[in-house]
Amino acid sequence: MVYFTLKRQEVGGKMEDKDLQLIQRLIPSNDALKKLWEEHMDYEHKLEEFNKKRYLSAEDEMKRRKIQKLKLAGKDQIEAILQQHRQM
């Protein structure tokens, strides 16, 4: 499922509106971007669940950090795709 409701609060307020609009425009024709965006949103929701917990076990903290790293790596890939399309 693709998250087409691209609102700033849904992605932690970290992305610019113009980037969210570009993502929304490109997703239907760009399978790689679609996959990366779905993963990004999945990681975002998983991190939200960890952040709701008052305390994290050492294992949960390791999982949270791994998800953060995966999310950041995916965001870098999303940014690379967006950069290519900005230059067109």
C-alpha angles and dihedrals in degrees: 000000000000119000102229096168093092103183123155094238090056092061097041094266090277100118127073118244090240090056091050090050091050091049091051091050095047102041097080092058102030115069094182092054091045091054093045092048092050090050091046092054092045090053090047091055093045090051090049089056092052090047091055091062116093093214132018125209117230088258093051091048090053091049091049092051092048090052090048091053093047091048092050092048090050092047089054089054091048090050091051091054092047091049091055091053094045089059093054 
